[in-house]
Amino acid sequence: MLRKLGFLTIGLFDEADPRRGHESTLEIIELGERLGFDSAWLRHRHLQFGISSPVAVLAAASQRTSRIELGTAVIPLGWENPLRLAEDLATVDLLSGGRLNPGISVGPPMNYDRVKDALYPGTGDAEDFSYDRVERLLACVRGEPVTDFAGAIGFEQFSDRVQPHSPGLASRLWYGGGSLRSAQWAGEHGMNFLTSSVVKAEESEDFAEIQLSHVRAFRAAHPDGDRARVSQGLVVIPTDSASPAQRQRYFAYAEQRTPRTTSPQGPARMMFAPDIVGTSEEIATRLSEHVAFREIDEVAFALPFTFEHDDYVQILTDMATHLGPALGWKPADPPAAA
Protein backbone atom coordinates (compact mmCIF):
# COMPACT_ATOMS: atom_id res chain seq x y z
CA MET A 1 0.00 0.00 0.00
CA LEU A 2 1.30 3.44 -0.93
CA ARG A 3 2.19 5.50 2.15
CA LYS A 4 3.81 8.64 0.69
CA LEU A 5 2.90 10.29 -2.62
CA GLY A 6 5.17 12.90 -4.16
CA PHE A 7 5.89 14.42 -7.56
CA LEU A 8 8.99 15.58 -9.42
CA THR A 9 9.28 18.46 -11.89
CA ILE A 10 12.09 19.94 -13.97
CA GLY A 11 10.77 23.52 -13.88
CA LEU A 12 11.25 24.51 -17.52
CA PHE A 13 11.27 28.18 -18.46
CA ASP A 14 11.47 30.43 -21.51
CA GLU A 15 14.88 32.07 -21.83
CA ALA A 16 13.13 35.36 -22.59
CA ASP A 17 10.96 35.15 -19.45
CA PRO A 18 12.63 32.90 -16.87
CA ARG A 19 10.69 34.33 -13.93
CA ARG A 20 7.38 33.03 -15.29
CA GLY A 21 8.69 29.47 -15.42
CA HIS A 22 10.03 29.65 -11.88
CA GLU A 23 6.74 31.11 -10.64
CA SER A 24 4.88 28.29 -12.36
CA THR A 25 6.99 25.78 -10.45
CA LEU A 26 6.28 27.50 -7.14
CA GLU A 27 2.55 27.55 -7.91
CA ILE A 28 2.66 23.84 -8.68
CA ILE A 29 4.33 23.14 -5.33
CA GLU A 30 1.65 25.22 -3.57
CA LEU A 31 -1.02 23.23 -5.41
CA GLY A 32 0.65 19.99 -4.34
CA GLU A 33 0.38 21.01 -0.71
CA ARG A 34 -3.30 21.90 -1.07
CA LEU A 35 -3.98 18.54 -2.73
CA GLY A 36 -2.37 16.67 0.16
CA PHE A 37 0.83 15.45 -1.53
CA ASP A 38 3.53 14.41 0.90
CA SER A 39 6.44 15.78 -1.10
CA ALA A 40 7.49 17.90 -4.08
CA TRP A 41 10.85 17.39 -5.76
CA LEU A 42 12.87 19.48 -8.22
CA ARG A 43 15.24 18.22 -10.86
CA HIS A 44 18.58 19.99 -11.44
CA ARG A 45 19.76 21.34 -14.78
CA HIS A 46 22.86 23.38 -15.68
CA LEU A 47 23.33 25.47 -18.83
CA GLN A 48 19.80 24.45 -19.88
CA PHE A 49 16.36 26.00 -19.55
CA GLY A 50 15.36 24.17 -16.40
CA ILE A 51 15.95 25.00 -12.75
CA SER A 52 19.69 25.31 -12.11
CA SER A 53 19.36 26.26 -8.44
CA PRO A 54 16.69 24.05 -6.87
CA VAL A 55 17.88 24.83 -3.34
CA ALA A 56 17.16 28.53 -3.93
CA VAL A 57 13.75 27.74 -5.45
CA LEU A 58 12.92 25.46 -2.51
CA ALA A 59 13.88 28.28 -0.14
CA ALA A 60 11.15 30.32 -1.81
CA ALA A 61 8.76 27.36 -1.70
CA SER A 62 9.42 26.93 2.01
CA GLN A 63 7.96 30.38 2.62
CA ARG A 64 4.85 29.69 0.52
CA THR A 65 4.04 26.30 2.07
CA SER A 66 3.87 24.94 5.59
CA ARG A 67 3.65 21.15 5.44
CA ILE A 68 4.77 19.52 2.19
CA GLU A 69 8.30 18.07 2.17
CA LEU A 70 10.68 19.63 -0.38
CA GLY A 71 13.31 17.59 -2.19
CA THR A 72 15.90 17.62 -4.96
CA ALA A 73 16.18 14.69 -7.36
CA VAL A 74 18.98 15.07 -7.80
CA ILE A 75 21.78 17.58 -7.25
CA PRO A 76 24.84 16.34 -9.21
CA LEU A 77 27.70 16.88 -6.76
CA GLY A 78 30.20 17.29 -9.59
CA TRP A 79 28.91 20.85 -9.91
CA GLU A 80 29.15 21.59 -6.18
CA ASN A 81 31.55 22.30 -3.36
CA PRO A 82 30.27 19.98 -0.60
CA LEU A 83 31.00 22.43 2.24
CA ARG A 84 29.20 25.33 0.53
CA LEU A 85 26.30 23.10 -0.45
CA ALA A 86 26.00 21.90 3.15
CA GLU A 87 25.63 25.52 4.29
CA ASP A 88 22.85 26.15 1.78
CA LEU A 89 21.03 22.92 2.59
CA ALA A 90 21.10 23.54 6.33
CA THR A 91 19.89 27.12 5.88
CA VAL A 92 16.92 26.09 3.75
CA ASP A 93 16.12 23.17 6.05
CA LEU A 94 15.89 25.54 9.00
CA LEU A 95 13.76 28.00 7.04
CA SER A 96 11.41 25.18 6.03
CA GLY A 97 11.02 23.85 9.54
CA GLY A 98 12.88 20.62 8.80
CA ARG A 99 11.15 19.70 5.52
CA LEU A 100 14.13 19.51 3.16
CA ASN A 101 15.01 16.18 1.51
CA PRO A 102 18.18 16.69 -0.55
CA GLY A 103 18.81 14.06 -3.19
CA ILE A 104 22.32 13.89 -4.62
CA SER A 105 24.45 11.87 -7.02
CA VAL A 106 28.08 11.74 -8.15
CA GLY A 107 30.01 11.46 -11.37
CA PRO A 108 31.55 14.02 -13.76
CA PRO A 109 29.24 16.87 -14.84
CA MET A 110 27.47 16.39 -18.15
CA ASN A 111 29.57 17.62 -21.10
CA TYR A 112 32.47 17.98 -18.68
CA ASP A 113 35.18 18.46 -21.31
CA ARG A 114 33.28 21.50 -22.61
CA VAL A 115 32.55 23.09 -19.24
CA LYS A 116 35.43 22.13 -16.94
CA ASP A 117 37.54 25.22 -17.68
CA ALA A 118 34.66 27.46 -16.64
CA LEU A 119 33.63 25.34 -13.65
CA TYR A 120 37.09 24.40 -12.31
CA PRO A 121 39.68 26.58 -14.07
CA GLY A 122 43.11 25.08 -13.64
CA THR A 123 41.93 22.15 -11.49
CA GLY A 124 39.43 20.39 -13.75
CA ASP A 125 41.60 17.31 -14.25
CA ALA A 126 42.29 17.01 -10.51
CA GLU A 127 38.67 17.05 -9.29
CA ASP A 128 37.41 13.91 -7.56
CA PHE A 129 33.91 12.90 -8.71
CA SER A 130 33.77 9.64 -6.77
CA TYR A 131 31.64 8.66 -3.76
CA ASP A 132 34.23 10.49 -1.62
CA ARG A 133 32.46 13.70 -2.62
CA VAL A 134 29.26 12.41 -1.01
CA GLU A 135 31.15 11.45 2.12
CA ARG A 136 32.47 15.01 2.37
CA LEU A 137 28.93 16.35 2.16
CA LEU A 138 27.66 13.85 4.72
CA ALA A 139 30.38 14.85 7.16
CA CYS A 140 29.56 18.54 6.74
CA VAL A 141 25.81 18.03 7.16
CA ARG A 142 26.30 15.79 10.19
CA GLY A 143 28.28 18.52 11.94
CA GLU A 144 31.70 16.92 11.89
CA PRO A 145 34.70 19.30 12.14
CA VAL A 146 35.87 20.80 8.85
CA THR A 147 38.73 22.80 10.35
CA ASP A 148 41.04 22.51 13.36
CA PHE A 149 40.10 25.94 14.70
CA ALA A 150 37.16 27.15 16.73
CA GLY A 151 37.25 30.31 18.77
CA ALA A 152 37.63 34.06 18.61
CA ILE A 153 39.71 36.21 16.31
CA GLY A 154 39.31 39.73 17.54
CA PHE A 155 35.60 40.37 17.92
CA GLU A 156 34.54 37.54 15.57
CA GLN A 157 33.63 33.99 16.60
CA PHE A 158 34.45 31.01 14.40
CA SER A 159 33.09 27.45 14.41
CA ASP A 160 34.93 24.28 13.47
CA ARG A 161 31.80 22.86 11.81
CA VAL A 162 29.40 24.06 9.13
CA GLN A 163 26.97 26.71 10.32
CA PRO A 164 24.10 26.74 10.60
CA HIS A 165 23.75 23.15 11.72
CA SER A 166 20.32 21.61 11.19
CA PRO A 167 19.75 18.52 13.37
CA GLY A 168 17.90 15.82 11.50
CA LEU A 169 18.91 16.94 8.01
CA ALA A 170 21.46 14.15 7.63
CA SER A 171 18.71 11.55 8.11
CA ARG A 172 16.85 13.10 5.15
CA LEU A 173 19.70 12.87 2.64
CA TRP A 174 18.94 10.68 -0.39
CA TYR A 175 21.25 9.12 -2.94
CA GLY A 176 19.94 8.90 -6.50
CA GLY A 177 21.33 5.75 -8.06
CA GLY A 178 20.81 3.69 -11.18
CA SER A 179 23.33 0.90 -10.65
CA LEU A 180 23.66 -2.03 -8.29
CA ARG A 181 26.85 -0.58 -6.82
CA SER A 182 25.24 2.80 -6.09
CA ALA A 183 22.32 1.07 -4.37
CA GLN A 184 24.70 -0.92 -2.19
CA TRP A 185 26.86 2.11 -1.43
CA ALA A 186 23.85 4.21 -0.37
CA GLY A 187 22.74 1.42 1.95
CA GLU A 188 26.19 0.94 3.45
CA HIS A 189 26.36 4.65 4.24
CA GLY A 190 22.92 4.84 5.84
CA MET A 191 21.34 7.11 3.24
CA ASN A 192 17.85 6.97 1.76
CA PHE A 193 17.61 5.77 -1.86
CA LEU A 194 15.99 7.36 -4.90
CA THR A 195 15.40 5.03 -7.83
CA SER A 196 14.06 6.65 -10.99
CA SER A 197 12.89 5.71 -14.47
CA VAL A 198 16.50 5.09 -15.57
CA VAL A 199 18.71 2.16 -14.48
CA LYS A 200 21.78 0.39 -15.80
CA ALA A 201 21.19 -2.95 -17.53
CA GLU A 202 23.79 -4.94 -15.64
CA GLU A 203 22.24 -8.22 -14.54
CA SER A 204 19.15 -8.16 -16.78
CA GLU A 205 17.38 -6.28 -19.58
CA ASP A 206 14.05 -6.20 -17.75
CA PHE A 207 13.62 -2.75 -16.19
CA ALA A 208 11.39 -3.78 -13.30
CA GLU A 209 13.61 -6.73 -12.39
CA ILE A 210 16.72 -4.52 -12.45
CA GLN A 211 15.05 -1.93 -10.24
CA LEU A 212 13.88 -4.63 -7.84
CA SER A 213 17.45 -5.90 -7.50
CA HIS A 214 18.59 -2.37 -6.62
CA VAL A 215 15.91 -1.94 -3.95
CA ARG A 216 16.79 -5.25 -2.36
CA ALA A 217 20.56 -4.66 -2.55
CA PHE A 218 20.12 -1.25 -0.91
CA ARG A 219 18.08 -2.61 1.96
CA ALA A 220 20.36 -5.60 2.44
CA ALA A 221 23.27 -3.20 2.94
CA HIS A 222 21.41 -0.63 5.07
CA PRO A 223 21.47 -0.75 8.89
CA ASP A 224 17.66 -0.39 8.91
CA GLY A 225 17.15 -3.35 6.57
CA ASP A 226 13.64 -3.59 5.15
CA ARG A 227 12.68 -0.35 6.93
CA ALA A 228 15.20 1.69 4.93
CA ARG A 229 13.48 4.35 2.84
CA VAL A 230 13.23 3.96 -0.93
CA SER A 231 11.33 6.28 -3.28
CA GLN A 232 10.48 5.29 -6.84
CA GLY A 233 10.22 7.90 -9.61
CA LEU A 234 8.39 6.58 -12.66
CA VAL A 235 6.70 8.83 -15.23
CA VAL A 236 2.97 8.43 -14.63
CA ILE A 237 0.27 10.43 -16.46
CA PRO A 238 -3.33 9.93 -15.32
CA THR A 239 -6.00 11.03 -17.80
CA ASP A 240 -9.19 10.88 -15.68
CA SER A 241 -10.09 14.57 -16.08
CA ALA A 242 -7.94 15.31 -19.14
CA SER A 243 -9.53 16.92 -22.19
CA PRO A 244 -9.52 15.00 -25.48
CA ALA A 245 -6.69 17.23 -26.72
CA GLN A 246 -4.66 16.57 -23.58
CA ARG A 247 -5.16 12.82 -23.81
CA GLN A 248 -4.07 12.82 -27.43
CA ARG A 249 -0.95 14.79 -26.57
CA TYR A 250 -0.10 12.62 -23.57
CA PHE A 251 -0.31 9.38 -25.50
CA ALA A 252 1.70 10.87 -28.37
CA TYR A 253 4.38 11.95 -25.89
CA ALA A 254 4.67 8.46 -24.42
CA GLU A 255 4.64 6.78 -27.83
CA GLN A 256 7.49 9.00 -29.03
CA ARG A 257 9.60 7.92 -26.05
CA THR A 258 8.72 4.21 -26.17
CA PRO A 259 11.45 3.03 -28.59
CA ARG A 260 14.19 3.87 -26.08
CA THR A 261 12.57 1.54 -23.51
CA THR A 262 12.88 -1.65 -25.55
CA SER A 263 16.62 -2.24 -25.16
CA PRO A 264 19.70 -0.85 -23.34
CA GLN A 265 20.83 2.52 -24.66
CA GLY A 266 24.38 3.72 -25.26
CA PRO A 267 27.75 2.50 -23.96
CA ALA A 268 26.47 2.67 -20.35
CA ARG A 269 23.57 0.34 -21.27
CA MET A 270 20.91 2.52 -19.68
CA MET A 271 17.38 1.13 -19.47
CA PHE A 272 14.41 3.51 -19.47
CA ALA A 273 11.03 2.67 -18.00
CA PRO A 274 8.01 3.14 -20.28
CA ASP A 275 5.81 6.11 -19.41
CA ILE A 276 2.50 4.95 -17.95
CA VAL A 277 -0.48 6.82 -19.43
CA GLY A 278 -4.16 6.06 -18.83
CA THR A 279 -6.94 6.30 -16.31
CA SER A 280 -5.98 6.00 -12.67
CA GLU A 281 -7.56 2.56 -12.57
CA GLU A 282 -5.47 1.44 -15.54
CA ILE A 283 -2.28 2.91 -14.05
CA ALA A 284 -2.95 1.29 -10.66
CA THR A 285 -3.30 -2.08 -12.40
CA ARG A 286 -0.02 -1.58 -14.29
CA LEU A 287 1.79 -0.58 -11.10
CA SER A 288 0.42 -3.57 -9.21
CA GLU A 289 2.17 -5.75 -11.80
CA HIS A 290 5.50 -3.89 -11.42
CA VAL A 291 7.69 -6.03 -9.17
CA ALA A 292 9.77 -3.10 -7.90
CA PHE A 293 6.70 -0.98 -7.12
CA ARG A 294 5.39 -3.80 -4.95
CA GLU A 295 8.53 -3.48 -2.77
CA ILE A 296 8.18 0.24 -1.95
CA ASP A 297 5.66 2.48 -0.19
CA GLU A 298 6.94 5.91 -1.32
CA VAL A 299 6.90 7.45 -4.79
CA ALA A 300 7.81 10.74 -6.44
CA PHE A 301 6.08 10.38 -9.79
CA ALA A 302 7.93 12.38 -12.47
CA LEU A 303 6.00 14.97 -14.43
CA PRO A 304 6.78 15.05 -18.18
CA PHE A 305 9.35 17.69 -19.07
CA THR A 306 7.61 19.60 -21.82
CA PHE A 307 3.96 20.00 -20.78
CA GLU A 308 2.14 23.22 -19.96
CA HIS A 309 1.15 24.56 -16.55
CA ASP A 310 -2.52 23.60 -17.00
CA ASP A 311 -1.46 20.05 -17.89
CA TYR A 312 0.45 19.74 -14.63
CA VAL A 313 -2.55 21.02 -12.70
CA GLN A 314 -4.75 18.36 -14.27
CA ILE A 315 -2.19 15.56 -13.77
CA LEU A 316 -1.51 16.42 -10.13
CA THR A 317 -5.21 16.79 -9.37
CA ASP A 318 -5.92 13.35 -10.83
CA MET A 319 -2.96 11.86 -8.96
CA ALA A 320 -4.24 13.18 -5.65
CA THR A 321 -7.94 12.53 -6.14
CA HIS A 322 -7.94 9.31 -8.20
CA LEU A 323 -4.59 7.55 -8.57
CA GLY A 324 -3.32 7.95 -5.03
CA PRO A 325 -6.49 6.57 -3.42
CA ALA A 326 -6.52 3.71 -5.95
CA LEU A 327 -3.06 2.78 -4.64
CA GLY A 328 -4.19 2.91 -1.01
CA TRP A 329 -2.77 6.38 -0.29
CA LYS A 330 -4.51 8.98 1.85
CA PRO A 331 -3.87 12.71 1.34
CA ALA A 332 -2.42 14.74 4.16
CA ASP A 333 -4.69 17.20 5.89
CA PRO A 334 -4.68 20.64 4.20
CA PRO A 335 -2.54 23.28 5.90
CA ALA A 336 -4.30 25.43 8.47
CA ALA A 337 -5.57 28.76 7.22
CA ALA A 338 -3.28 31.66 8.00
N, C-alpha and C positions, 0 to 999 in steps of 0.2 A: 504494500500500500504506500502511496506517495505521501511523504510527510512534509517536504519543503518544495515549493514551486517558485522558481525564479526565471528570469529572462535575461538575454544577452543582446546588446546592440553595438554596432560599430560607430554610430553617430556621424553619418556622412554629412558633408556640407558643400555648398557652392563656393568656389574660390572667391567669387565676387561678393558674396554675402555670408561669410563664415559665422557671424553671430546667429543668424536665423537657424542654421543647422544645430548649433550648440543649444539654443533655446528649445528647439524641438526635442532634443534628447532630454533636457531637464523636465520638460512637460510630460514626456513619456514616463520618466521615473516617478513623477508626482502621480500620474494616472495609475501606475503599478501599485503604489501605496494605497490609493483609494480602493482599488480592486481587491486588495488583500494579499498580493504577492508577498512572499517572504524575502525575496532578494531581487536586486537589479544589478547587472554586471555590464561593464564597458570593455570593449576591445581596445587595442592599442595600435596606432598606426603612425609611422614616421615618414615624412616627405611624401605624404599622400593626402587625400581630402577626407580623412576620417580623424577622430579625436586622437591627438598626439600627446595630450596631457590629461589622462583620465583622473589622476589624483586631484588635479585642480578642479575638474568638472565635478567630481564627487564631493569636493569641499563645498561647492555651490549647492549641490543636491542635498547635502547634510543640513543646510539651513532652510530648505524648502520642504523637508520631510521630517518625520519624527520617529518612525518605527522601522521602515523597510531597511534591510541590510544592504550595504553598498560594496560591490566587489569589482575587481579588475580581472579580466580573463583574456590574455594575461599581459603583464608587463615583461617585455624581453630585457633581462638584466644586462645584456650586452650593450645597451644604450645608456646604462645607469652607473653612477657611483653608489655602491651599497650604503655607505654612511650617509650621504646626502638624501638618498631615497628613504632611509630609515627615519630621518628627521621629518620629512614630508608625511610619511605614512602615520607616524605617531601623532603629528599635529592634527591631521584630518580625523584620525580615530577619536581623539579627545573632543574635537568640535562636533562629531557625530554622536557622541555619547556611547562610544564603543560598538559602532555598527560596521566598521570597515573590515572587509575580507579581501586582502590583497592576494591576487594570484600572480605567480611569476614563472618564468622559464629561463633556461640558459641556452647558450650557443652563440655563434657570431651573428651580428646584425645582418638583416637581409641586404643584399647588394653591397657587402662589406668592402670589397675592393674599390668600389666607386665612392664610398662615403668615409672611409677610415681616416683620410687626411683631414677632413673637416671635423670628425668626431674626436679623434685621438691624434692630433698632429704630433709627429715625431715619435709616438709610442704605439702606433697601431699594430705593429708586428709583435709587440711585447705583451699585449693585453691577454689576460687569462679569461676565457669564456667557458670554463668548466664548472662543475658543481661547486667548486671552491667559492665561486662568486655568491652562490646562494648561502653557503655557510657564513660568509662575511656578513650578509644581510641578517641572517638569523641571529648572529651574535650581537649585532647592533640593536635589533629590535628587542632582544631578550634583556638588554641592559648590561651586557658584559663590558668590561673596560676596553676602550679603544685608544687610550693614551696612558702613560705612566704618571700623569700629573693631575692632581685635583687640589684646588686651593685658591688663594688670593694672589693677584698681581696688581699691586696698587689698590684701587677701589673696586676692581672687577673680580668676580668669582668665577671659577672655571670648574667644570665637572669632568670626570674621567670616563663618563659614559654619555651616549646620545641623549640629548634633551630636546623636547620633553620626552619622558618615558611614559608609555601608555600600558599599564598592566593589563594582561589579557590579549593584547594584540598578537603576540607570538603564537597563541593557540588558534588564531584565525588566519594564519598564513597558509596558502594553498600552492601546490606545485602543479603546473599544467604539463602533462606528459603524454606522449604518444607512442612510447616504446616500453618494452618489458623492463629494461634497465631503469628507466626514469620512474616507473611505478614502484619498483623495489627500492630505489634510492629514497623516494619521498616517504615510503613507509619506514625505512630504517632511521630516518631523521625526524620522525614524529610529526610530519606535516599532514595537512589534508590533501586530497588528490582530485584534480579536475581532469576528467576525460572527455574529449570533445567528439566532433564528427570526423576527425582525422586521426588515424593510427598508422603505425608501420607494420607492413605485412612481413613479419618475421617467422612465426611458427605456423601461419595459416594464411589463406586468402579469403577467409570468411570474416567480414568486419565484426559482426556481433561476437563471434568466438574469440577473435583477437582481443576485443575490448573486455570480454569476460575474463580472459587470462590476466589482463592488466589489473583489473579490480581485485582478483583473488591474490595475485602476487603482492600487490600493495598491502592488503590486509594481513597477509601471512608475515610480512616483514615489520608491520607496525606494532608498537607496544600495546595498542588498544584492540588488536585483532579484528574481529568482525564488527566491532563498534566504531572503527576508524571511519571518518567521514569521506565519502566519495560523492561527487556531483557529476552528472552526465549532461552533455551539451549538444544534443541532436538538433537539427533544423526541423521544426514542426510547425505546420501552417494549417490551423483549423479554418474551415469555411462555413461554419454554421450560419453566421449572419452576413457573409460576404455577398456583394452584389454579383450579378452575372459577369460583369466586366472584370471584377476582382478575381473571381474564380478562374476565369479564362487566363488571366495573367499569371496567377499563382501556379496553375498546372503547367503553363508554358515555361515558366521559370524553372520548375523542377525537372521538366523533360529535357531542357537544354543542358542541365547539369548532370543528368543521369549517366551519360557515357563514361564519365570519369570514375564512376562507382563500380564498374564491372571488372576491373583488374587493377593491380598495383601500378602507380604512376611514378615515373621518373627514376633516377638512380637510387633514391632513398626508399623506393617501393612503398609510397604512401597509399593507404586505402582510405577512400572517402565514403561516408555513409550516405545512402540515398535520402533526399529530402522526403518528409512524410506529409502529404497534402490530402485533405479530405475532411469529412465531418468529424466532430470529436469522437463519436462512437467508432468510426472507422479507424481513427488514429489510436484510440485506446486499445482496439483489438490488435493492431499492428505492434504496438508497444508490448502488449502482453505476450507476444510471440518472440520478443527480442530477449535473448538469454542474458545479456548484460543488464538490460533495464530491470529484469526481475531480481537482480542482486543489489539494487540501490534503492534509496528512499528519498533522494534529493536530485533535483534537476535544475538546470539553467538553460531552458530551451533557447536556441539561437534564432534571432530574427533575421530574415533575409537582408542582405546588404543594401539592395538598390530600390526598395519599396518607398512609398510616400508616407507622410505622417498619418494620414487618415487610414492607410492600410494597417499600420502598426496599432492604431487605436482599435480597429476591428479585430485584429489577431489577438491582442492582449485581452480584450473583453471576452472573446470566445474562450481563450485559455482559462480565464478565471471563472467564468460562469458555466462552461460546458465541459471542457477537457479536464480541468483539474478535478472537479467532482467525479467525473467518470473514472478517474484513476484513484479515487479514494481520498483525495486531498480536501482539506477544509480551509477556506480563506481566513486570514487573520482579521481580528476586529479592526474596523476603521479607526484612524487616529482620532483622538478627542478633539472637539472643536476648540479653536483658540479663543 
